[in-house]
């Protein structure tokens, strides 16, 4: 299965394991909650999906790589303690709490979240001294004498032996105590993730044309050559920063992330072409609808890879703006809830209580900071949640300062005016993005006519989580028209295929 299917399977398993009966007991007894073993090639996103699952289920996450653990660090260190049994004195061995178990309790204390996922990566690379204890751990959730707290689901991960010389193959007895989930690299699935994460457009447009370069592990005369999803993502992050700082992205830099000489050369050459296209085509002019007839003609006669790169550059800019606009809308929706709480507390204070509006606002800032700290401790703080909560805090802190410097007879009216101003700015930006989307379709209709580029444009707008949501919320007559045309063409193709099967 691909990584997206694996994520859904694991998420459903965790939900079932955490389901309780009317007495608060887990429906599936802890001893029957088989640890999940996620087996797949390195760098395909196994750790990333665990973070997503924890965020979506609202539970905590503790991650550990087992490669560096010895028997002592995983099980705890021995010490001598004095015991009395039936009047007789004994010195016996006890064990300190496992570092791994202790981490779970620390997360529970810091976040206030009692349930979560214990994710143990490289589980099949444990040291020789630790291996015999893994059977007990996998069945009973015990390290040494200390048990994993109830409500914590164990998910493990590892690489197949062909990718890692340190891998120890589990025997049947061990495997029989786990749920095996095998996952393979899959570019279409990764691309959905890439679009959401803001992976560099040059990476996705290159891989659209050369999907076989997405994931490759080969053994040749010089040893192993490999390219992984992790390598592409890390390269993308570096490229974006290099562009900000004016640092050259060359073969030497690309080769630090992609370990295949042929792919390094081809991607670097494509990236140079990509930058040339950026200079040749004035993307902002196309988005603003002020492009020249020469730009249209150039796109019309260009080769497919050049046209595809142009579509990618236009989409990259549009989808980035849509993402920011939607994040602003989400922030304002959450801020409205906070302002309603402040208003209720303020009106209550007006009925005889002496609490100042500044104190009320400050308490909401503190509550928001506490929420952020809790999510951070639980390991489930996403970038979007961090930005949204910080924006709310920034708005409240600015209003509190403003009220302190300029006391108002009606402080809530001041809060509302500031909020309404941000809503108006968001709507203005929304209208601007919709106009730019229309300009992209208008340009594409003339430059590409009925070519595959329009199909790519509609498809990318459909699969990208931000553009599909933006269009779903605010509409786009151009998208609706071309999407309908695309569906009609697909329906015609289905009918023709059906006729061929019937041999009519």
N, C-alpha and C positions, 0 to 999 in steps of 0.2 A: 504494500500500500504506500501511498505518498504521505508526506509529512502532515498534510491537512487532514487526511483520513485518520492518521495515527493520533493527531491531536483530539479529534472528536471521540475516538474510541477511548482514549485515556480519560478525557473529561467525563464521559458517561460512566466509566468505571469508578472514578472518584466520587461522583454524585451518588452512585449506588452504595458504595462503601460507607458514606456518611449519612445514609438514610436511617432514621430512628423510628422506633415504635412508640406507642402512646405512653410508655413508661420511661422513655428517654434512652432505651438501650438500642444499640446498633442492630439493624435487621440482619445484617450479615455479621456473625460473630468475628471478633478480631482475628482469631486463629484461622478463620476461613477467608480472610481478606488477603488473597494472594498478592504479593508484590508484583508490579508490572515491570517486565524487562523489555526495554526499547532497544532493539538491535538494528543498527544501521551504519552506513558509511560515515566517516568523520566529516564534520563541517556542514551538515545538511540542516541544522537548526533544531537539534533535539533539546538543547537547553532553552532556546527561545520559546518553544511551545509550552514548556513547563511554566515559564513566567506568565504567558498569556492565559493559561488555564487557571492559575492561582488568581490572577486579576479578575477574570470573568466569573469565578465562583466566589470571590470575596473571602478567600482563605489565605493563610500564610504560606511561605515557601522558604525552605532551608536547603541550600545546595552544597554538595561536597564532591570533590574529586577523590576517588579512593586510591589513586596511584601513589600518593605520598604517605598513606597511612600504614603504620606498622601495627602489630598486634597490641602493643601497649597504648598507642594513641587512640585506637578505635575502641578497645575494650576497657581501658582505664589502667592505672598503675596499682600494683599490689602494696598493701601495708599491713602491719601486724596490729591486731586489736585483741583486747582481753575479754573473755567471756566466762560466764558461770553457768554450768549445766548440772542440775541436781546436786548442788553443793560442791561440785568439782571445778577447779580453775583450769582454763585452757587459753593458750595463745593461738589464734587462728588467722588465716589470711583473708583480708577483705580487699575490695578494689575501689579505687576512686571512680567517680562518674566518668563515663566516656565523653570525650570532647564533642562527639557528634550529638549525643543525647543532651548534653549541657546546652548546646547551641539552640536546640528546640525550645528548652525552657526559657532561655534568654529572649528568644523571639516572642514567646507567649507573654513574658513579662513586659517587654517593651511595646508590643503592639496591642495587647489586650485581646488578641484573637486566639481562640483555643484549638482550632482545627487547622490542618494544613497538609502540605506535601513535603515529605523528606525525599529529596532527589539526590541519588548517589550515582555519579557519573563514573565511567570506566570501571564498572563493578567487576568485569571479568579480567581486570588487570591487578587484582589485589595481591599483596605480597604472599610469599609461600607460608609464612608463619600465621597470617590472618585467614588464609583460605579455609582451614578446617572449621573456623567459627562461623563462617558465612551461612552454613546450612541451618544452624540454630537461629541465626538472625532472620533469615528469610522466612522461616516457619513461625517463629514465636516473637519476632520483633524485639529481641533482647541482645544488647551488647554487654558482655560480661555478666553482671548481675542487675543491670539497669535496663528497664523496659522503655521502648518508645511510647510516649503518652497515647492513650486512646484518642481517636479522632485525627490521628496523623497517618496518612496513606503513604506507603513506600513505593516510589517509582525509581527504577534503576535503568541505566543505559550503558551500552558498550558497543565496541566496533567488532566486526567480523575478523577472524584471525588473519585474513589476507592483508589487512590494513595495519596490523599492529603485532609486532613480534612478541610483545609482553602478554598477549591474550592467553588466558587459561580457559580451555573449553570446559564448560560445566558438565557434570555427569547427569545421568537420567534422574537420579534421586533429587539433585538440586533443581533441574529444569522442571520437574514435576511439581515443584512448590511455587512456580511463578507463572504469570500470564505473559506469553511471548508475543510481542508486537514487532514484526519486521517491517522496516521502512526503507524506501529507495529514493534516490535523488530524482526530482521531477521539476523541470523548468517552469511549466505553466503555473504550478502551485507556488513555486518560489517567487514568480513574478508578481502574483497577488500581494505577497508579503513585501516585495521590493517596492511596489508602487505606494504602499502604505507607509513604508519606512523612509521614503524619499531617496532611494538609491539613485545615483547619478544617471541621468538620461542616456549618456553615451554607453553605459554598461548594458542597460535594457535594450536599447536599439541595436547594439552589436549582437547581443544574444538572441534577439528576435530573428536575425538573419543567420546566426550560426548556433543553433540550439545545442548541437553536440559539444560545443566548447564550454557549456555550463558546468559540467561535472565530468572530470576525466582522471582516472588513475591508471598509469601504465608502467610497465617495467621494460626498460631498454638497456642498451650497452652502458650508458652512463649511470644507471641505477633507476630509481623510481622518479617519474615525473607526475605531477598531480595539480589539478585545479579543482577547488571546492567552492561551495556556496559561501562559506565563511570567508574565503579568499576574495571573492568578488565584493562582498559587503564591506570588508575592511579596506579594500582598494578604493571603493567608492567614497568612503568617509575621508580618506586621505586626499583623493582628487578634489573633492569639494573645498577642503581647506587650502590646498595648493592654489586653486583658482582664486580664492580670496586673497592670498598673500602674494600672488604673482610668481609662484614657484613652478618651474618646468616639470611636467609629467612626462618622463622618458622611459625607455626600455629598462633602465636600471631600477627605477622606482617600481614599475609594473611587475618586474621580475621578482621583487621582494614579496609579492602576494600571490602571483600566478606562477607555478613552478612547472611550466611547459614552454620550451623555447619557441615553438611554432606559434602557440596561442599568444604569447607575449609580443612577438613581432607583429602578428596580424592585428591584435587589439590596439597596440601603440600606433600602428599605421592608420587604423580606422579613427582613432581619437584625434590624430592630426587632421584627417579629412573632416571630422565632425567640427573641429574648431574653425576650419576653413569655411564650412557651410554657414557657421554662425556669423562670420564676417560678411560673407557674400549675400546672405539673406538678412534683411533687417526685420527680425522677428517682431519687435515692438511696432513697427509700421504695419505689419500684417494684422497684428492684434488690434491696433487702433483703427484699422480700415483705411490707412493712408498710404498703402503700398503702391509702388509704381507699376505700370504695364510691363516694364522690363523684368521685374521680379516674377510676375505671373508667367511671362513667356519662358523665363529661365527654368522655373519649376515644371512647366508643361513639357519641355524637351529634355529634362534631366533624366538620368538613369534611375532605376527603381530604388537603389540603396540611398541615393541622394534625396529622393523624394520622401523615402521612409524616415530618413534622419530629420528632414524638415518637419514632417508631421510630429515626430518625437519631440523636437524642440518647442513646437507650439503647444503641444499637450503638457510638456513639463512645466512651462510657465503658467498655463491656465490652471492645471491641477494643483499647483503650489498655491496659487491665489485662492482657489476654491477651498483648499484645506484651511488656510488661515481664516477665511470668512466663516467657515463652519465652526472652527474652534472659538471664534469670537461670539458666534450665536450661542454656542453651548455655555460659554462663560457668562454671557448676559442672562441666559435662562437660569443658571445656578445663582447668579448674583441677585436676581429678582426674588428668589426664595429667601435669601439672606435679608434683603431689605424689608420683606414682609415681616420677618421675625423681629427686626429692629423696630419697625413701626408698631407692632403689637406691644413690644416691651416699652416703647416710648409712650404709647397711649395709656398703658397701665401705670406708668410712672406719673402721668398727668392726673391720675385719680388718687392722689394722696401720697404716692411714693416719691422719694427724693433722688432717685438714681438719675444722673446726668446722661445726656445723649452720648457724650464722649466716652463715658464708662461702658455704655451699651455697645458702642462700636468696637471699643478695645476688647471687650469680652468675646465678640464674634471673631475678631482677628486671632485671639488666643485659641479659640475653639478650632478655627481653620488650621492653625499651625499644629495643634495637637493631632488633628486628622492626618496631616501630611507626615508627621513624625511616626504615627502608627502605621501608615501604609509603607513608609520607608523601612521601618523595623521589620515588617512582615515580608519584605522583599517583593511587594506587589505595586510599587509606585511607578506608573507608566509616565512617559514624557508628556502626554496630553493632560493627565491628571495633575502633574506638577505645574505645568504652565497655567492651567485653568485656576488652580487654587492660589497660585502666586498672583495672578491677575486680580482675583477677588480681594486678596489681602492688600494689594497695592492700591486698589480703588478705595477701600475702607480707610486705610491709613492716610491717604491724601485728603479724604473728606474730614477725618478727625482733626487733622492739622488745620484745615481750612476753617472748621468750626471754632477751633481754639483761637485762631488769629482774628476771626470775624464772627463773633457770636450772633446768632440769628434768632428772631422771635419764633420762626417756624423752621427748625433745623431739618425736619423730614422733607419739607418742600425743596430745600437745597439739595438733599440727597437725590430726590426724584429728578430734579433738573439735570444733575450731572449724569444720572442714568439715562434719561431721555436723550441727552446729547450723544452718548455712546451708541445708543440704538439707532439714532438718525445717521450717524457716520457709518455704521454697519450696513444699513439699508442702501446708502449711497454707493458704498463699495460693491454691494450685491448687484445693483443695477449696472455698474461699470463692468463687472465680470460677465454678466449676461450679454452685454453689447459686444464684448471681446469674443465671446463664444460664437455669436452670430457672425462676426467678421471672419473668424477662422473657417466657418462653413462656406461663407460667400467666396472667400479666396479659393478654397478647395474645389468648389463646384466649377470654377472657371479654369483653374490650373490643372486639376486632375480629371475633370469631367466624370466619367463613370468608371474610373480606374480603381484598382484595389486599395489605393490610399484612403479613399472615403470609407471603405469597409474597415480599414485599420482604425481610422479616426472614431467611427461609431463604436467599434468593438472595445477600444481602449477606454472610451468614456463610459462604457457599460460596466467593464470589469473593475475599474478603479473605484475603490470604496468611497472616495471623497467626491469625485465627479458624478458618480451614479446617485449619491445622496443629494448633492447640490441640485442636479436636474430633477430628481424626484420631488424635491421640496419646492423649487421655484419654476420648473418647467423650461422647455426650450423647443419652440416650434420647429427649428431646423433639425434638431436631434430626432424629434418625433417623426418628422417626414422621412428622413433617411433611414431611420430604424424600421419604419413601416415598409419602405421599399426593400430593405434588406430581408425582412421577414417574408415578403411576397416572393422574392427571388428564391429564398430557401424553400418555400412551399412549392414553387414551380419545379425546383430540382427534385424534391421528394416525390412529386407526382410523376416526373419523367423516370425516376428510378423505379417507382412502382410499376409503371407501364413496361419498362424493360424486364422486370422480374416476371410479369405476366406474359411476356413475349407477344404482345399485341402488335 
